[in-house]
């Protein structure tokens, strides 16, 4: 984990790209978004194949 970013904050820029300051809140927000993205993005790859295989098995062997 990027503990240094949480302790020191990350740079905050204005719309022109000039450094405004450093923010611990922005660092926490960025890290939470990154963690959430890393959890959510692989979900279709992990969830869809079992669902599709289950559907295919039911079609192949109807009761």
JOJO-V677283 format. One line per field, one symbol per residue. psi: psi as a letter, one per 20 degrees, with the letter a starting at -180 (. if undefined). burial: 1 if it has 16 or more other C-alpha atoms within 10 Angstrom, else 0. Layout:
psi = ???
burial = ???
This chain:
psi = qmhhhhghrqppqaiijqphaqphghgggghgggggghghgighhhggghgghgghhhhhmq.
burial = 000011001100000000000011011100100000000000000000000000000000000
